[in-house]
Amino acid sequence: MTDRRSLMTALGLGTAATALAAATFASPALAQGVPSDSTFVRVRSSKKLRIAGIVGTEPYFHKDITTGEWSGFCISMAKDLAQSLEADLQISESTWGNAVLDLQASKIDIGFALSPTPARALVLDFSRPMLNNTFTIIAKPGFQATTWQDLNKPEVKVAVDLGSSHDAFARRNLPKCTLIALKTPDDAMLAVQAGRADCVIQVVMLALVTVKKNPRVGRMLVPTPTVAQPTCIGFRVDGDQRFRSFVDSWLEYNRSLGNTRQWITESLNLVGISADDIPSNVQF
């Protein structure tokens, strides 16, 4: 005969087993040991790859104001990555700074052309480098600098866009200069044009386009020693590393085939920049 305690134990075990079974069927990812926040699972199941598009950052991103169509180096990469993942590409207009917040909030799955600064690495994961981006300056007419130390003087006014990799580079390497940190890259460039700054720091991919669009703003110079930083793809931190692993493999595959350099070159050509415009001491 089954006593009261045995009956209650059996009922308790039965209830627990039923609850576990329900949880297992309700969450296949949990049943397979996959974290519920997995970006890889979300992209593969939804068939959508969400990225941020940054307006006015040619050759990385360009948005046609008439058609709304996106182009540029990062868009070419994103389209190929989405195709490799058997997903459709979705682009949300954002800014460099907001792209980090969008990743953390899971509004996008991936952020292209991000600098893996230590501060960002505290809250994001990063891929292997997409490219190495050389730091340059755009100097106002008549201003000359051969080395970075030529800029590291109180009488030299250096403009940067606040919170950017240019800003971080200047604060770290040019502590003695008079730093003019402004809200946007355009504001920093305008400071040079207005004579309020002697030069502006930009990575070469942006500086090439800036000078090509308006040669009168000044000359692009590559001070010595040549300093480059990696430009990477950013991911939201989750418990499943398959998405990052896939993107790293995809990057290496396309680099080995020469596709990455072709995407860069084609995007530079779209804004009128040829191989002859790229300084010989700059390698991507």
QUIURDA-V910907 format. One record per residue. PHI is phi as a letter, one per 30 degrees, with the letter a starting at -180 (* if undefined). PSI is psi as a letter, one per 40 degrees, with the letter a starting at -180 (none if undefined). OMEGA is omega in whole degrees, 0 to 359 (999 if undefined). Layout:
<<PHI,PSI,OMEGA> <PHI,PSI,OMEGA>>
This chain:
<<*,i,180> <d,h,179> <d,i,185> <d,d,183> <d,d,180> <d,d,180> <d,d,180> <d,d,178> <d,d,181> <d,d,179> <d,d,179> <d,d,179> <d,d,180> <d,d,180> <d,d,180> <d,d,181> <d,d,179> <d,d,180> <d,d,179> <d,d,179> <d,d,180> <d,d,180> <d,d,181> <d,d,181> <d,d,181> <d,d,184> <b,g,180> <e,d,181> <d,d,179> <d,d,181> <d,d,182> <c,e,179> <i,e,180> <c,h,179> <e,i,183> <d,e,181> <c,e,186> <d,h,176> <d,d,180> <e,d,181> <d,d,182> <d,d,181> <d,d,183> <d,d,182> <d,d,181> <d,e,184> <i,f,178> <b,h,175> <c,h,185> <c,h,179> <b,i,174> <c,h,173> <c,h,185> <c,h,183> <d,i,174> <i,f,181> <b,f,178> <e,i,10> <c,e,179> <d,d,182> <b,i,172> <b,h,177> <c,h,178> <d,h,185> <d,e,180> <d,d,184> <c,e,184> <i,e,181> <d,i,179> <c,i,173> <b,a,180> <j,i,184> <e,d,183> <d,d,178> <d,d,176> <e,d,179> <d,d,183> <d,d,179> <d,d,180> <d,d,179> <d,d,179> <d,d,179> <d,d,179> <d,d,179> <d,e,182> <h,f,183> <b,i,173> <d,i,181> <c,h,175> <b,h,185> <c,h,176> <c,h,180> <d,h,183> <a,a,174> <b,i,180> <e,d,182> <d,d,182> <d,d,179> <d,d,177> <d,d,179> <d,d,178> <d,d,177> <d,d,181> <d,d,181> <d,e,180> <i,f,174> <d,d,175> <b,i,182> <c,d,190> <a,i,178> <b,h,182> <d,i,171> <h,f,176> <c,i,176> <d,h,183> <d,g,179> <d,i,178> <e,d,180> <d,d,179> <d,d,182> <d,e,175> <d,d,186> <b,e,181> <b,i,167> <c,i,180> <b,i,177> <d,i,165> <d,i,183> <d,h,168> <d,d,179> <a,i,173> <c,h,189> <c,h,183> <d,h,175> <d,h,179> <b,i,169> <b,i,168> <c,h,187> <c,i,177> <d,i,179> <e,h,179> <j,e,179> <c,h,183> <b,h,175> <b,h,180> <c,d,181> <b,i,176> <d,d,179> <d,d,175> <d,d,180> <c,e,188> <d,f,182> <b,i,182> <e,d,182> <d,e,180> <c,h,181> <c,h,185> <c,h,180> <c,i,176> <b,i,172> <c,h,189> <e,h,176> <i,e,182> <d,i,174> <d,d,176> <d,d,179> <d,d,181> <d,d,180> <d,d,182> <d,d,181> <d,d,181> <d,d,189> <c,e,182> <b,f,186> <d,e,184> <c,e,181> <d,i,172> <d,h,186> <d,h,176> <c,g,183> <c,h,184> <c,i,192> <d,d,186> <b,i,175> <e,d,178> <d,d,178> <d,d,179> <d,d,179> <d,d,179> <d,d,178> <d,d,177> <d,d,180> <d,d,181> <d,e,179> <i,e,179> <d,e,177> <b,i,179> <d,d,181> <a,i,175> <b,i,177> <c,h,174> <b,i,171> <d,i,191> <d,d,181> <d,d,178> <d,d,183> <d,d,178> <e,d,182> <d,d,181> <e,d,182> <d,d,179> <d,d,181> <d,d,184> <b,g,183> <e,d,183> <d,e,181> <d,d,180> <k,a,182> <c,i,173> <d,h,179> <b,i,176> <c,g,181> <d,i,177> <c,i,353> <d,i,180> <d,h,181> <b,h,178> <b,i,177> <b,i,176> <d,i,172> <c,h,191> <b,i,172> <c,h,182> <c,i,179> <b,i,169> <d,i,178> <d,h,173> <b,i,185> <d,e,183> <c,h,185> <d,e,185> <d,d,180> <d,d,178> <d,d,180> <d,d,179> <d,d,182> <d,d,177> <d,d,179> <d,d,178> <d,d,178> <d,d,181> <d,d,180> <d,d,182> <d,d,175> <d,d,182> <d,d,179> <d,e,182> <i,e,182> <d,d,182> <d,d,178> <d,d,179> <d,d,178> <d,d,179> <d,d,183> <d,d,181> <d,d,180> <d,d,176> <d,d,178> <d,d,180> <d,d,179> <c,f,172> <i,e,181> <c,h,179> <c,i,179> <e,d,181> <d,e,180> <d,e,184> <d,h,180> <e,i,185> <d,d,181> <c,e,177> <c,h,177> <b,h,180> <d,none,999>>
